[in-house]
């Protein structure tokens, strides 16, 4: 198997999710992969059992159910499903009141978010906050305390001191007794107190039911309490309230976040170990449906792209024709011409090379379309710039001409005095003509000169 065939076989691509992994460069052979088939099947079956609610932690007799967070229908019983759904609804309702200003801090509407946690209870929210931030357009600006380093705590709290009255504090701890988040909470509470502010009126807890932190938040009248379940580990808690609440407060669309995770779960549960892409038929109806869904999405994108190109060609009375180079992992290069004719009744395109993957073609078409639009925009900007230059030259000529008339009393001048200053004026005029500019510099200069001469004659 050559490198190109290996790439096509072992490149995992989920176009709908904009996700891909290239396994082709990992140095395994077919025999090795076949020898591991029993172990792979065992791992898949074990994972299926865990997702169905089997006890994964025999010492503590706990399930591992973070898979259910993005699709509550997979939960093993109705009670767990309702808990998951109710938590998401509660998050949305609370966040909406924060964003609308119905729940405010001492000094007004909340503008900042301070998350206190450690491990997965901090790293997950931090990662999402940085990866999906809208910069200055975040609904609340996030800050994090994730260890007990005194200098690190002071560094963050000193930034927030002038705006503590508009800072919402989210304390994340399953038990409420973990030293690091508890120390950070105590320090934060002390700073609020030193500023004459009520910490409890700015605080939210994400914790286990009836934990020490849960009771403290309940007795102290904190703004809100959200659950942490014992079947969700810290490092896999991002799609629980641990990650969803900070993300939603920041302004991130958690519905799309959950839907993407749900689809990824569906795509990564194959029966055929050699067919993670779901591009071929197998005996599992669910996988077949997923493959059809993926194919429909790809066809919709293809049709949309071709329609956009057709509209572009019709509007600009042109046909997009551009060369391209496609490089495989082995630097396989195919040169061809991509001709998209807007007059074609079939709205299709021809390639001189038939071995190029359809998905690559669609990507090239989209990039080509974007480059064409950028080129048109650049030409427009150039034309506008040339027109502005012409106007400035004409203005400069008027000033020069007036100075010459005042100093030399010259009433009959046949050529524009600006010519010696701009030796390539003819080339500039030619460029302007090619860009279909309506301004003629020489005519404009002579017209202004004639007006000046007429005025001088009248005087």
C-alpha positions in Angstrom: 0.0 0.0 0.0 1.5 3.3 -1.0 1.4 6.4 1.1 -1.6 7.9 -0.7 -3.7 4.8 -0.3 -2.7 4.5 3.3 -3.6 8.1 3.9 -7.1 7.6 2.4 -7.7 4.5 4.5 -6.4 5.8 7.8 -7.4 9.4 7.8 -10.3 9.9 10.1 -12.4 12.9 9.0 -15.8 14.1 10.3 -16.5 17.1 8.1 -19.7 18.0 9.9 -17.7 18.5 13.1 -14.6 20.0 11.4 -12.6 17.2 13.1 -9.9 15.0 11.6 -7.1 12.7 12.8 -4.4 11.3 10.6 -3.5 7.8 11.7 -1.6 7.0 8.5 1.7 8.2 9.8 1.7 5.9 12.8 4.0 3.0 11.8 1.7 0.0 12.3 0.9 -2.6 9.6 -2.2 -4.5 8.7 -1.1 -7.7 10.6 -0.6 -5.8 13.8 -4.0 -4.1 13.6 -5.7 -7.4 12.9 -3.9 -9.0 15.9 -5.4 -6.4 18.2 -9.0 -6.8 17.0 -10.1 -8.9 20.0 -8.7 -6.4 22.4 -10.3 -3.5 20.5 -13.7 -5.3 20.6 -13.3 -6.0 24.3 -12.6 -2.3 25.0 -15.6 -1.3 22.9 -17.9 -3.7 24.8 -16.5 -2.5 28.1 -17.2 1.0 27.2 -20.7 0.2 26.1 -21.3 -1.4 29.5 -20.0 1.6 31.3 -22.2 3.9 29.3 -25.2 1.7 30.1 -24.7 2.3 33.8 -22.5 -0.6 35.1 -20.4 -0.1 38.2 -17.0 1.2 37.0 -15.6 2.0 40.4 -16.1 -1.2 42.5 -14.5 0.3 45.6 -16.9 3.1 45.9 -19.7 1.3 43.9 -20.0 4.2 41.5 -21.1 4.5 37.9 -19.2 6.7 35.4 -21.8 8.6 33.5 -20.4 11.8 32.0 -21.5 10.4 28.6 -25.1 11.0 29.6 -24.4 14.7 30.2 -24.6 15.5 26.4 -27.4 13.1 25.7 -29.6 12.5 28.7 -31.6 9.9 26.8 -28.7 7.5 27.4 -29.0 7.7 31.2 -29.9 4.3 32.7 -33.0 5.5 34.5 -35.6 8.3 34.4 -34.4 9.9 37.6 -30.9 10.6 36.3 -32.3 11.9 33.0 -34.5 14.4 34.8 -31.7 15.5 37.0 -29.5 16.2 34.0 -32.2 18.0 32.1 -33.3 20.1 35.1 -29.8 21.2 35.8 -29.4 22.5 32.2 -32.7 24.4 32.5 -31.7 25.8 35.8 -28.4 27.0 34.4 -30.1 28.8 31.5 -32.7 30.5 33.7 -30.0 31.7 36.2 -27.7 33.0 33.5 -30.5 34.8 31.7 -31.3 36.7 34.9 -27.6 37.6 35.3 -27.3 38.8 31.7 -30.5 40.9 32.0 -29.5 42.4 35.3 -32.4 40.9 37.2 -29.7 39.5 39.6 -27.1 42.1 40.4 -24.1 42.7 42.6 -23.8 45.4 45.2 -22.5 47.9 42.7 -24.7 46.9 39.7 -24.9 44.5 36.9 -22.3 41.7 37.0 -19.4 42.2 34.6 -16.8 39.8 35.9 -16.7 36.1 36.8 -14.3 34.5 39.3 -14.2 30.7 39.2 -12.6 28.9 42.2 -11.7 25.3 41.8 -8.8 22.8 41.3 -7.9 20.1 38.8 -10.7 19.3 36.3 -13.0 21.7 38.1 -10.7 24.6 37.0 -8.8 23.4 34.0 -11.9 22.5 31.9 -13.6 25.9 32.4 -10.3 27.6 31.8 -9.7 25.8 28.6 -13.1 26.6 27.2 -12.9 30.2 28.4 -9.7 30.8 26.5 -10.6 28.7 23.4 -14.1 30.2 22.8 -13.7 33.6 24.2 -15.2 36.5 22.3 -12.5 38.8 23.7 -14.1 42.2 24.5 -17.6 40.8 23.6 -17.8 38.3 26.5 -20.9 38.8 28.6 -18.8 38.3 31.8 -15.0 38.4 31.8 -13.6 35.2 33.4 -10.9 35.0 36.1 -9.7 31.8 37.8 -8.2 30.8 41.2 -6.9 27.2 40.9 -4.2 26.8 43.6 -3.2 28.1 47.0 -0.2 30.1 46.0 -0.6 33.4 48.0 1.1 35.5 45.3 -1.2 34.0 42.6 -4.3 34.7 44.7 -3.2 38.3 45.4 -2.5 38.8 41.7 -6.0 38.0 40.7 -7.8 39.6 43.6 -5.9 42.8 43.2 -7.1 43.1 39.6 -10.7 42.5 40.8 -10.7 44.8 43.9 -12.0 47.9 42.2 -14.8 45.9 40.6 -15.7 43.3 43.3 -19.2 44.7 43.6 -19.8 43.6 40.0 -18.0 40.2 40.3 -19.8 36.9 40.5 -17.9 34.2 42.3 -18.5 30.5 41.4 -17.0 28.1 43.9 -16.6 24.5 42.5 -15.9 21.7 44.9 -17.7 18.3 45.1 -17.1 17.9 48.8 -16.4 21.4 49.9 -13.5 20.3 52.0 -10.7 20.2 49.3 -8.0 22.5 50.8 -7.1 24.5 47.7 -10.5 25.7 46.6 -11.5 26.2 50.3 -8.4 28.4 50.9 -9.1 30.4 47.8 -12.7 30.9 48.9 -11.7 32.0 52.4 -9.2 34.5 51.0 -11.7 35.9 48.5 -14.4 36.2 51.2 -11.9 38.2 53.3 -11.2 40.6 50.5 -14.9 41.2 50.0 -15.3 41.8 53.7 -12.4 44.3 53.7 -14.1 46.2 50.9 -17.3 46.4 52.9 -19.1 43.9 50.6 -21.3 40.9 51.4 -19.6 37.9 49.8 -22.7 35.7 50.0 -24.6 38.2 47.8 -22.1 37.5 45.0 -21.5 33.8 45.4 -22.7 30.6 43.7 -21.8 27.0 44.6 -21.3 24.0 42.4 -21.0 21.0 44.8 -22.4 17.7 45.9 -25.8 17.6 47.5 -25.6 18.0 51.3 -21.8 18.6 51.1 -20.1 21.0 53.5 -20.1 23.6 50.8 -23.7 23.0 49.9 -24.8 23.5 53.5 -22.6 26.7 53.8 -24.2 28.1 50.6 -27.7 27.2 51.8 -27.3 28.7 55.3 -25.5 31.7 54.0 -28.1 32.6 51.4 -25.8 32.3 48.4 -27.3 33.3 45.1 -27.6 29.8 43.7 -26.5 26.2 44.2 -25.9 23.7 41.3 -25.2 19.9 41.7 -22.1 17.9 41.2 -22.9 14.1 40.9 -20.7 11.4 42.2 -20.9 9.6 38.9 -19.1 12.5 37.2 -15.3 12.7 37.8 -13.6 16.1 37.9 -11.6 15.6 34.7 -14.7 14.7 32.8 -17.0 17.3 34.3 -16.8 20.0 31.6 -20.3 19.2 30.3 -21.9 19.3 33.8 -22.6 22.5 35.7 -18.8 22.7 36.4 -18.2 23.7 32.8 -21.6 24.8 31.4 -22.3 27.4 34.0 -19.1 29.4 33.6 -19.3 29.0 29.8 -22.9 30.2 29.6 -22.1 33.2 31.9 -19.3 34.1 29.6 -21.7 34.1 26.7 -20.8 30.8 25.0 -23.6 28.8 23.3 -23.8 25.7 25.5 -26.6 24.1 23.4 -24.2 23.9 20.4 -21.5 22.7 22.7 -23.6 19.9 24.0 -24.9 19.0 20.5 -21.4 18.8 19.1 -20.3 16.4 21.9 -23.4 14.3 21.3 -22.7 13.9 17.6 -19.0 13.1 18.4 -20.1 10.3 20.7 -22.3 8.9 17.9 -19.5 9.0 15.3 -17.0 7.3 17.6 -19.0 4.2 18.5 -18.3 2.0 15.4 -18.9 -1.7 15.0 -16.3 -1.9 12.3 -12.8 -1.3 13.6 -11.5 -0.6 10.1 -14.2 1.9 9.3 -14.3 4.8 11.8 -15.3 7.2 9.1 -18.7 5.5 8.7 -18.3 5.9 4.9 -19.1 2.3 4.0 -22.2 0.2 4.9 -22.1 -2.1 7.9 -24.7 -4.2 9.7 -25.5 -1.7 12.3 -28.6 0.4 11.5 -27.5 3.3 13.7 -24.1 3.5 11.9 -25.9 3.4 8.5 -28.1 6.3 9.6 -25.1 8.3 10.8 -23.3 7.6 7.5 -26.4 8.8 5.5 -26.6 11.9 7.7 -22.9 12.7 7.1 -23.4 12.2 3.3 -26.5 14.4 3.2 -24.5 17.2 5.0 -21.7 16.9 2.5 -24.0 17.0 -0.5 -25.8 20.1 1.0 -22.5 21.8 1.4 -21.5 20.9 -2.1 -24.7 22.2 -3.6 -24.5 25.4 -1.6 -20.9 26.0 -2.7 -21.8 25.4 -6.4 -24.8 27.7 -6.1 -22.7 30.5 -4.6 -20.2 30.1 -7.4 -22.9 30.2 -10.0 -24.4 33.3 -8.5 -21.0 34.9 -8.4 -20.3 34.2 -12.0 -23.7 35.5 -13.1 -23.2 38.7 -11.2 -19.7 39.3 -12.5 -20.3 37.8 -16.0 -17.2 35.6 -15.6 -16.2 32.0 -15.2 -13.9 31.0 -12.3 -10.9 29.0 -13.7 -7.9 28.6 -11.5 -5.0 26.1 -11.2 -4.5 24.3 -7.9 -2.0 22.0 -6.2 -3.0 19.3 -3.7 -0.3 17.8 -1.6 -0.6 14.4 0.2 1.5 13.3 3.2 4.1 12.1 0.8 4.0 15.4 -1.1 2.1 13.9 -4.0 1.4 16.9 -6.3 -1.3 16.9 -8.9 -1.6 20.0 -11.2 -5.0 20.5 -12.8 -7.4 23.2 -13.9 -10.7 23.6 -12.0 -13.2 25.0 -14.4 -16.6 26.0 -13.0 -18.8 27.3 -15.8 -21.9 29.3 -14.7 -23.5 28.6 -18.0 -23.6 24.9 -17.4 -27.1 23.5 -17.1 -25.9 20.7 -14.9 -24.2 23.1 -12.6 -21.2 20.7 -12.3 -17.5 20.9 -12.9 -14.9 18.9 -14.7 -11.5 17.9 -13.5 -8.6 16.6 -15.6 -7.5 14.5 -12.6 -10.1 12.0 -11.3 -8.3 10.6 -8.3 -8.7 13.7 -6.0 -11.0 13.2 -3.0 -14.4 14.9 -3.2 -14.0 16.6 0.1 -10.7 18.1 -1.0 -12.4 19.4 -4.1 -15.1 21.1 -2.1 -12.4 22.7 0.1 -10.5 24.0 -2.9 -13.7 25.4 -4.5 -14.6 27.2 -1.3 -11.0 28.6 -1.0 -11.1 29.6 -4.6 -14.4 31.4 -4.2 -13.1 33.3 -1.2 -9.9 34.3 -3.0 -11.9 35.6 -6.0 -14.0 37.8 -3.7 -10.9 39.1 -1.9 -9.4 39.9 -5.3 -12.4 41.9 -6.4 -12.4 43.8 -3.1 -8.7 44.6 -3.5 -9.3 45.9 -7.0 -12.1 48.1 -5.7 -9.9 49.5 -3.0 -7.1 50.1 -5.6 -9.6 52.0 -7.9 -10.8 54.1 -5.0 -7.2 54.9 -4.0 -6.3 55.9 -7.6 -9.3 58.2 -7.8 -8.3 59.8 -4.5 -4.7 60.3 -5.8 -6.1 62.0 -8.9 -8.2 64.3 -6.8 -5.2 65.2 -4.6 -3.0 65.9 -7.7 -5.7 68.2 -9.1 -5.9 70.1 -5.8 -2.1 70.3 -5.6 -2.1 71.7 -9.1 -4.5 74.4 -8.2 -2.3 75.5 -5.3 0.8 75.4 -7.5 -0.9 77.3 -10.2 -2.1 80.0 -7.9 1.4 80.5 -6.5 2.8 80.7 -10.0 0.3 83.3 -11.0 0.9 85.4 -8.0 4.7 85.3 -8.3 5.3 85.3 -12.0 2.0 86.8 -13.4 1.8 84.1 -16.0 -1.6 84.1 -17.7 -0.9 81.7 -20.6 0.3 78.3 -19.4 -0.4 75.3 -21.6 0.8 72.5 -19.4 0.1 71.5 -15.8 2.9 72.7 -13.5 2.6 69.5 -11.5 4.0 67.5 -14.4 7.7 67.9 -13.5 6.9 66.8 -9.9 5.2 63.5 -11.1 7.4 62.2 -14.1 5.2 59.1 -14.4 1.9 60.9 -14.7 1.2 59.4 -18.1 1.6 55.9 -16.6 -0.7 56.8 -13.8 -3.3 58.1 -16.2 -3.0 54.8 -18.2 -3.5 52.8 -15.0 -6.6 54.9 -14.1 -8.0 54.3 -17.6 -7.5 50.6 -17.2 -9.4 50.7 -13.9 -12.3 52.4 -15.7 -11.8 55.6 -13.7 -13.9 58.5 -15.0 -11.3 61.1 -13.9 -8.8 62.4 -16.5 -6.0 64.2 -14.7 -4.7 66.2 -17.6 -8.1 67.3 -18.6 -8.9 68.3 -15.0 -5.6 70.2 -14.7 -6.2 72.1 -18.0 -9.8 72.8 -17.1 -8.7 74.3 -13.7 -6.0 76.3 -15.5 -8.4 77.7 -18.0 -10.8 78.7 -15.2 -7.9 80.4 -13.5 -6.8 82.2 -16.7 -10.4 83.4 -17.3 -10.5 84.8 -13.8 -7.2 86.6 -14.2 -8.3 88.1 -17.5 -11.5 89.4 -15.9 -9.4 91.0 -13.2 
